[in-house]
C-alpha cells in the first residue's frame, strides 16, 4: 500500500456527496488552496480548469491505497492518462498550498478538459465554490424523493425497458430538463446524467 496526495474540491470534499467513495482510504486531510479557475456546472458542483490566478479552496488529502484506487478515481472522473485530449478530465501534479504551511506541496488534481467544459458552466468569482453553493444550493439537494427515485431508475436502466412514470412527475422532470422523451421511452438528458452521477 502506498500513500498518494490529492487536492480535491466540490463533491469529493468532506461532508459532500462523493466523500464516502474515498473516506476509508483517507489518512490525513487539511484545508488547502491551488491556483486555478473554478467553474460551476449547471448541476451546481464545481470543476477546475488549469490556469488562472484564483486561489481555489479545497482539501489536501493523503489516500492510502494501491494503483487500483487511483485507476478507480481516474475512471470516476472520465480520465484516461493514455489519451488526455479525449478524456473528460486530466490528472495533473500541481503545487498545493496547505493552510499554515510556508511552502507548497505537490499533489494530484483533476482538471476538466476545457474542450469538454459545458457552454452553460459559469466562472465562480474568486474560485470560492463553497460560497457559491451556500448562495445557490446544488440541484441534487432541491429534488424530491420521488424525483430522485425516478432518476436513479432511469440511470440504472439498460435503455431497452420502459420505466413507467406518472404525468405530474413527467412534467416536473421535463421542466427541470432532466429527461428527454424518445417517443416510446424516456431517457436522462445530459443534465439528467450529470445529476444521476452526483446522486452517489
C-alpha positions as CSV (number, residue, x, y, z in Angstrom):
1,X,0.0,0.0,0.0
2,X,1.3,3.4,-0.9
3,X,0.1,6.9,0.1
4,X,-0.8,9.4,-2.6
5,X,-1.6,13.1,-2.2
6,X,-4.6,14.6,-4.0
7,X,-6.2,18.0,-4.0
8,X,-10.0,17.8,-4.1
9,X,-12.8,20.3,-4.2
10,X,-16.5,20.0,-4.6
11,X,-18.3,16.7,-4.4
12,X,-15.2,14.8,-3.1
13,X,-14.6,17.1,-0.1
14,X,-15.5,16.0,3.4
15,X,-19.3,16.5,4.0
16,X,-20.1,16.4,0.3
17,X,-21.9,13.7,-1.7
18,X,-18.9,11.7,-3.0
19,X,-16.6,11.8,0.0
20,X,-17.9,8.4,1.0
21,X,-16.2,6.9,-2.1
22,X,-12.7,7.8,-0.6
23,X,-13.4,8.1,3.1
24,X,-12.0,4.8,4.3
25,X,-8.7,5.5,2.4
26,X,-8.1,8.9,3.8
27,X,-5.0,9.1,6.1
28,X,-5.0,12.8,6.5
29,X,-6.9,15.9,5.3
30,X,-6.1,19.6,5.6
31,X,-7.6,22.8,4.2
32,X,-5.6,24.0,1.2
33,X,-5.8,26.0,-2.0
34,X,-4.5,25.8,-5.5
35,X,-4.2,28.3,-8.3
36,X,-6.8,27.6,-10.9
37,X,-10.1,28.7,-12.3
38,X,-13.3,27.2,-10.9
39,X,-16.5,26.8,-12.9
40,X,-19.9,25.9,-11.7
41,X,-21.7,23.3,-13.7
42,X,-25.5,23.6,-14.2
43,X,-25.9,20.7,-11.7
44,X,-24.3,23.0,-9.1
45,X,-21.0,21.4,-8.4
46,X,-17.6,23.0,-9.3
47,X,-14.9,21.8,-11.7
48,X,-11.4,23.2,-12.1
49,X,-9.7,24.4,-15.2
50,X,-5.9,24.7,-15.3
51,X,-4.6,28.2,-15.2
52,X,-5.8,31.4,-13.7
53,X,-4.8,33.3,-10.6
54,X,-7.7,32.4,-8.2
55,X,-6.7,30.6,-5.1
56,X,-9.4,27.9,-5.1
57,X,-10.2,26.3,-1.7
58,X,-10.4,22.6,-1.2
59,X,-8.7,19.8,0.7
60,X,-5.2,18.3,0.5
61,X,-5.8,14.6,1.3
62,X,-3.5,11.7,1.6
63,X,-5.0,8.5,0.3
64,X,-3.7,5.1,1.4
65,X,-4.2,2.5,-1.4
66,X,-2.9,0.7,-4.4
67,X,-2.7,1.7,-8.0
68,X,-6.2,0.3,-8.3
69,X,-7.6,3.1,-6.2
70,X,-6.0,5.7,-8.5
71,X,-7.4,3.8,-11.5
72,X,-10.9,3.9,-10.0
73,X,-10.6,7.6,-9.3
74,X,-9.4,8.1,-12.9
75,X,-12.5,6.1,-14.1
76,X,-14.8,8.1,-11.9
77,X,-13.5,11.3,-13.4
78,X,-13.5,10.0,-17.0
79,X,-9.7,10.4,-17.1
80,X,-7.7,8.2,-19.5
81,X,-4.0,9.0,-18.8
82,X,-3.1,7.4,-22.2
83,X,-5.4,9.8,-24.1
84,X,-5.8,13.0,-22.1
85,X,-7.1,15.0,-25.1
86,X,-10.2,12.9,-25.4
87,X,-10.7,12.5,-21.6
88,X,-13.3,14.4,-19.7
89,X,-10.7,15.2,-17.0
90,X,-6.9,15.0,-16.8
91,X,-4.9,14.2,-13.6
92,X,-2.1,16.6,-13.2
93,X,0.5,17.1,-10.4
94,X,0.3,20.6,-9.1
95,X,1.5,22.9,-6.3
96,X,-0.9,22.9,-3.4
97,X,-0.8,25.5,-0.6
98,X,-1.9,23.9,2.7
99,X,-3.2,26.3,5.3
100,X,-0.5,27.5,7.7
101,X,2.4,25.9,5.6
102,X,5.2,28.1,4.5
103,X,5.8,26.0,1.3
104,X,3.7,24.4,-1.4
105,X,3.3,20.6,-1.6
106,X,3.0,18.6,-4.8
107,X,-0.3,16.6,-5.2
108,X,-2.5,15.2,-7.9
109,X,-5.6,17.2,-9.0
110,X,-8.3,16.5,-11.6
111,X,-8.9,19.3,-14.1
112,X,-11.7,19.3,-16.6
113,X,-10.8,19.2,-20.3
114,X,-11.5,22.8,-21.5
115,X,-12.9,21.3,-24.8
116,X,-15.4,19.3,-22.7
117,X,-16.5,22.2,-20.4
118,X,-20.3,22.7,-20.9
119,X,-21.2,26.0,-22.5
120,X,-23.6,26.7,-19.6
121,X,-20.8,26.4,-17.0
122,X,-20.1,29.7,-15.2
123,X,-16.9,31.0,-13.8
124,X,-17.1,31.2,-10.0
125,X,-15.8,34.6,-8.9
126,X,-12.6,34.3,-6.9
127,X,-12.9,30.5,-7.1
128,X,-15.0,30.3,-3.9
129,X,-17.2,27.4,-4.8
130,X,-18.3,26.9,-1.2
131,X,-19.8,30.4,-1.0
132,X,-21.4,29.8,-4.4
133,X,-23.1,26.6,-3.2
134,X,-24.3,28.3,0.0
135,X,-25.9,31.1,-2.0
136,X,-27.4,28.7,-4.6
137,X,-27.6,25.1,-3.4
138,X,-26.8,22.3,-5.9
139,X,-29.6,20.8,-8.0
140,X,-29.4,17.4,-6.2
141,X,-30.4,19.0,-2.9
142,X,-33.6,20.5,-4.4
143,X,-35.0,17.3,-5.8
144,X,-37.9,15.4,-4.1
145,X,-37.6,11.7,-3.1
146,X,-39.9,10.8,-6.0
147,X,-37.8,12.7,-8.5
148,X,-34.5,11.1,-7.1
149,X,-36.0,7.6,-7.2
150,X,-37.1,8.0,-10.8
151,X,-33.8,9.5,-12.0
152,X,-32.0,6.5,-10.3
153,X,-34.3,4.0,-12.0
154,X,-33.7,5.6,-15.4
155,X,-29.9,5.9,-14.7
156,X,-29.8,2.1,-13.9
157,X,-31.9,1.0,-16.8
158,X,-30.3,-0.5,-19.9
159,X,-32.4,1.7,-22.2
160,X,-34.5,-1.2,-23.5
161,X,-37.1,-1.4,-20.8
162,X,-39.8,1.2,-20.3
163,X,-39.7,2.8,-16.9
164,X,-43.3,3.9,-16.1
165,X,-43.9,7.4,-14.9
166,X,-47.0,9.5,-13.9
167,X,-47.9,12.7,-15.7
168,X,-47.1,15.1,-12.8
169,X,-43.6,13.6,-12.4
170,X,-43.1,13.6,-16.1
171,X,-43.9,17.4,-16.2
172,X,-41.6,18.1,-13.2
173,X,-38.6,16.3,-14.7
174,X,-39.2,17.8,-18.2
175,X,-39.3,21.3,-16.7
176,X,-36.1,20.7,-14.9
177,X,-34.6,19.4,-18.2
178,X,-33.6,16.2,-16.6
179,X,-35.3,13.8,-19.0
180,X,-35.9,13.5,-22.8
181,X,-38.8,11.9,-24.4
182,X,-37.6,9.4,-27.1
183,X,-41.1,8.5,-28.3
184,X,-41.8,5.1,-26.8
185,X,-39.5,5.5,-23.8
186,X,-37.8,8.2,-21.6
187,X,-34.1,8.7,-21.0
188,X,-32.0,11.0,-18.9
189,X,-30.9,14.2,-20.6
190,X,-27.2,15.2,-20.4
191,X,-28.0,17.3,-17.3
192,X,-30.0,14.3,-16.0
193,X,-27.0,12.0,-16.4
194,X,-24.9,14.6,-14.5
195,X,-27.5,14.7,-11.7
196,X,-27.6,10.9,-11.6
197,X,-23.8,10.8,-11.3
198,X,-24.0,13.2,-8.4
199,X,-26.6,11.2,-6.5
200,X,-23.9,8.9,-5.1
